[in-house]
Amino acid sequence: MGKVAKEQGVTDPKLHPSLHKMCKKSSHTGNKPLVESLTNKGVMVTQKVRKAQENNRNR
């Protein structure tokens, strides 16, 4: 498990499997699928980036 995951409070799945499942469900990033970028066709980005691209396009 990486340093960032430890700092965010996601437990080690080998030591605490049930607690790990709960932490993953309540993570800050969520489990959202990737969507296609508006600026680069064929590139997948997060929904947050896609929304920012749409807002910048509408200016």
C-alpha positions as a Markdown table, in Angstrom:
| # | Residue | x | y | z |
|---|---|---|---|---|
| 1 | Met | 0.0 | 0.0 | 0.0 |
| 2 | Gly | 1.3 | 3.4 | -0.9 |
| 3 | Lys | 2.1 | 6.3 | 1.4 |
| 4 | Val | -0.8 | 8.4 | 0.1 |
| 5 | Ala | -3.3 | 5.7 | 0.9 |
| 6 | Lys | -2.0 | 5.3 | 4.4 |
| 7 | Glu | -2.2 | 9.0 | 5.0 |
| 8 | Gln | -5.8 | 9.1 | 3.8 |
| 9 | Gly | -6.8 | 6.4 | 6.3 |
| 10 | Val | -7.3 | 3.4 | 4.0 |
| 11 | Thr | -6.3 | 0.4 | 6.0 |
| 12 | Asp | -4.1 | -2.5 | 4.9 |
| 13 | Pro | -6.4 | -5.1 | 3.2 |
| 14 | Lys | -4.3 | -8.0 | 4.5 |
| 15 | Leu | -4.4 | -7.0 | 8.1 |
| 16 | His | -8.0 | -5.7 | 8.3 |
| 17 | Pro | -10.1 | -6.9 | 5.3 |
| 18 | Ser | -13.5 | -5.8 | 6.7 |
| 19 | Leu | -12.2 | -2.4 | 7.7 |
| 20 | His | -10.5 | -2.0 | 4.3 |
| 21 | Lys | -13.8 | -2.5 | 2.5 |
| 22 | Met | -15.5 | 0.2 | 4.6 |
| 23 | Cys | -12.7 | 2.6 | 4.1 |
| 24 | Lys | -12.8 | 2.1 | 0.3 |
| 25 | Lys | -16.5 | 2.8 | 0.3 |
| 26 | Ser | -16.1 | 6.1 | 2.1 |
| 27 | Ser | -13.0 | 7.3 | 0.3 |
| 28 | His | -12.7 | 10.9 | -0.8 |
| 29 | Thr | -12.1 | 10.0 | -4.5 |
| 30 | Gly | -15.2 | 7.8 | -4.9 |
| 31 | Asn | -15.5 | 5.1 | -7.5 |
| 32 | Lys | -16.5 | 7.1 | -10.5 |
| 33 | Pro | -15.8 | 5.9 | -14.0 |
| 34 | Leu | -13.6 | 7.8 | -16.4 |
| 35 | Val | -15.1 | 9.8 | -19.3 |
| 36 | Glu | -13.6 | 10.9 | -22.6 |
| 37 | Ser | -11.7 | 14.3 | -22.7 |
| 38 | Leu | -13.2 | 17.2 | -24.7 |
| 39 | Thr | -9.8 | 18.5 | -25.8 |
| 40 | Asn | -8.0 | 15.2 | -26.6 |
| 41 | Lys | -10.1 | 12.6 | -28.3 |
| 42 | Gly | -9.3 | 9.1 | -27.2 |
| 43 | Val | -8.0 | 10.3 | -23.8 |
| 44 | Met | -9.9 | 9.3 | -20.7 |
| 45 | Val | -10.1 | 11.8 | -17.8 |
| 46 | Thr | -12.0 | 11.9 | -14.4 |
| 47 | Gln | -15.4 | 13.5 | -14.3 |
| 48 | Lys | -14.1 | 16.5 | -12.4 |
| 49 | Val | -11.6 | 17.3 | -15.2 |
| 50 | Arg | -14.3 | 16.8 | -17.8 |
| 51 | Lys | -16.6 | 19.3 | -16.0 |
| 52 | Ala | -13.8 | 21.8 | -15.8 |
| 53 | Gln | -13.2 | 21.4 | -19.5 |
| 54 | Glu | -16.9 | 22.0 | -20.2 |
| 55 | Asn | -16.9 | 25.1 | -18.0 |
| 56 | Asn | -13.8 | 26.5 | -19.7 |
| 57 | Arg | -15.3 | 25.8 | -23.1 |
| 58 | Asn | -18.5 | 27.8 | -22.2 |
| 59 | Arg | -16.6 | 31.0 | -21.3 |
